[in-house]
Amino acid sequence: MGRKNRFLDRVLRFMGIEEEEIAAAEHMDVGEGASRASELDGASVSVSSGVQNEHTADGRHTNYARVVRLRPLGFDDVQVIADRLLARTPVLMDVEHLDVATARRLLDFLGGTTYAVRGHIQPAGENAFLLTPGGVEVDPNSLPPELSQEFTFRRRL
């Protein structure tokens, strides 16, 4: 368990993603009940520090997409993840704390959401998945060979 978390932390550090803890209750709609808030209080939701500009070799302008790292605690958290995808934000989802059946349901649902936004789901480790909406490009060629499972996120302009 600790080894997997260190790998994900190393991946995030390499990509330049600095995390800020955010209370999950901030992302809830006003109409949701108090019981939902108490379930989400333990969820770890973090956001990257911002956007960095870059020019590619062929002169195109790109920028790094803002990446959100989510650790759902149950299937009820699927709406938070789906809302991020609908807002065209890439999500790095860690399902390590879920049982296999719940993780499978979550991925099935998010597969439909990802398809709706013309995006992709890719494994990003043993218990982590990268969900990207359409228009976000994953560039594995920009990484050193020892980090072959890690990704750089770029948004096409």
C-alpha positions as CSV (number, residue, x, y, z in Angstrom):
1,M,0.0,0.0,0.0
2,G,2.7,2.5,1.0
3,R,4.8,1.6,-2.0
4,K,2.0,2.4,-4.5
5,N,1.3,5.7,-2.8
6,R,5.0,6.6,-3.1
7,F,4.9,5.8,-6.8
8,L,1.9,8.0,-7.4
9,D,3.5,10.8,-5.4
10,R,6.7,10.5,-7.5
11,V,4.6,10.6,-10.7
12,L,2.8,13.8,-9.5
13,R,6.0,15.4,-8.4
14,F,7.6,14.6,-11.8
15,M,4.7,16.2,-13.6
16,G,5.0,19.3,-11.4
17,I,1.6,18.9,-9.8
18,E,1.5,20.5,-6.4
19,E,-1.5,19.5,-4.4
20,E,-3.7,21.7,-2.3
21,E,-6.2,19.9,0.0
22,I,-9.8,21.0,-0.6
23,A,-12.8,20.1,1.5
24,A,-15.0,17.9,-0.7
25,A,-18.0,19.7,0.7
26,E,-17.0,22.8,-1.3
27,H,-17.8,20.9,-4.5
28,M,-21.4,19.9,-3.5
29,D,-24.5,21.5,-4.9
30,V,-26.6,23.4,-2.5
31,G,-29.5,20.9,-2.8
32,E,-27.5,17.9,-1.6
33,G,-28.2,16.6,1.9
34,A,-26.1,16.7,5.0
35,S,-25.6,13.0,5.0
36,R,-23.7,13.3,1.7
37,A,-21.5,16.0,3.2
38,S,-20.5,13.7,6.1
39,E,-19.6,10.9,3.7
40,L,-17.4,13.2,1.6
41,D,-15.6,14.8,4.5
42,G,-13.0,12.0,4.5
43,A,-12.4,12.1,0.7
44,S,-9.0,13.4,-0.4
45,V,-9.5,15.8,-3.2
46,S,-6.5,17.8,-4.5
47,V,-6.0,20.3,-7.3
48,S,-2.8,21.2,-9.2
49,S,-1.3,24.6,-8.6
50,G,-2.1,26.1,-12.0
51,V,-1.3,26.2,-15.7
52,Q,2.1,26.4,-17.4
53,N,2.6,27.6,-21.0
54,E,4.8,25.7,-23.4
55,H,5.7,25.8,-27.1
56,T,6.1,22.6,-29.1
57,A,8.9,21.9,-31.5
58,D,6.6,22.6,-34.5
59,G,5.7,26.0,-33.1
60,R,2.2,25.1,-31.8
61,H,1.3,26.7,-28.5
62,T,0.1,24.3,-25.7
63,N,-0.3,24.5,-22.0
64,Y,-0.4,21.9,-19.3
65,A,-3.9,21.0,-18.3
66,R,-5.0,21.4,-14.8
67,V,-5.1,18.0,-13.2
68,V,-7.3,16.9,-10.3
69,R,-6.4,13.9,-8.2
70,L,-9.4,12.2,-6.6
71,R,-9.6,9.3,-4.2
72,P,-13.3,8.2,-4.2
73,L,-14.5,6.4,-1.0
74,G,-17.5,4.9,-2.6
75,F,-19.8,4.9,-5.7
76,D,-21.5,8.0,-4.4
77,D,-18.4,10.0,-5.3
78,V,-18.9,9.3,-9.0
79,Q,-20.8,12.5,-9.5
80,V,-17.9,14.6,-8.3
81,I,-15.6,12.9,-10.8
82,A,-18.1,13.1,-13.6
83,D,-18.6,16.8,-13.0
84,R,-14.9,17.4,-13.3
85,L,-14.8,15.5,-16.7
86,L,-17.8,17.5,-17.9
87,A,-15.9,20.7,-16.9
88,R,-13.1,19.4,-19.2
89,T,-10.7,18.8,-16.4
90,P,-8.4,15.7,-16.5
91,V,-8.7,13.5,-13.4
92,L,-6.2,11.1,-11.9
93,M,-8.4,8.7,-9.9
94,D,-7.0,6.4,-7.2
95,V,-9.3,3.5,-6.4
96,E,-6.9,1.8,-4.0
97,H,-9.4,2.1,-1.1
98,L,-12.4,0.6,-2.9
99,D,-13.4,-3.0,-3.2
100,V,-13.2,-4.5,-6.7
101,A,-16.9,-4.5,-7.3
102,T,-17.3,-0.8,-6.4
103,A,-14.2,0.2,-8.4
104,R,-15.6,-1.7,-11.5
105,R,-19.0,0.0,-11.1
106,L,-17.2,3.4,-10.9
107,L,-15.1,2.7,-14.0
108,D,-18.2,1.5,-15.9
109,F,-20.1,4.7,-15.1
110,L,-17.1,6.9,-15.8
111,G,-16.4,5.1,-19.0
112,G,-19.8,6.4,-20.3
113,T,-19.1,9.9,-19.0
114,T,-15.6,9.8,-20.7
115,Y,-17.2,8.6,-23.9
116,A,-19.7,11.4,-23.8
117,V,-17.0,14.0,-23.6
118,R,-15.0,12.2,-26.3
119,G,-12.2,11.4,-23.8
120,H,-10.1,8.4,-22.7
121,I,-9.4,6.3,-19.7
122,Q,-5.9,4.9,-19.2
123,P,-4.3,3.0,-16.4
124,A,-1.8,5.1,-14.5
125,G,-0.5,2.5,-12.1
126,E,-1.9,-0.5,-10.4
127,N,-4.9,1.2,-8.7
128,A,-5.0,4.5,-10.5
129,F,-6.6,5.7,-13.7
130,L,-6.2,8.8,-15.9
131,L,-9.5,10.1,-17.2
132,T,-9.1,12.8,-19.9
133,P,-11.8,14.7,-21.7
134,G,-11.6,15.3,-25.4
135,G,-9.0,17.9,-26.4
136,V,-6.5,16.8,-23.7
137,E,-3.5,15.0,-25.1
138,V,-1.3,12.6,-23.2
139,D,2.4,12.8,-24.3
140,P,4.3,9.7,-23.0
141,N,7.3,10.5,-25.3
142,S,8.3,13.5,-23.3
143,L,9.2,11.3,-20.3
144,P,12.4,9.5,-19.4
145,P,12.4,5.7,-19.9
146,E,12.4,4.9,-16.2
147,L,9.0,6.7,-15.8
148,S,7.3,4.9,-18.7
149,Q,3.9,4.7,-16.8
150,E,3.8,8.4,-16.0
151,F,2.1,11.0,-18.2
152,T,2.4,14.6,-19.2
153,F,-0.9,16.4,-19.8
154,R,-1.3,18.9,-22.6
155,R,-4.4,20.8,-23.7
156,R,-4.7,21.4,-27.4
157,L,-5.4,25.0,-28.3
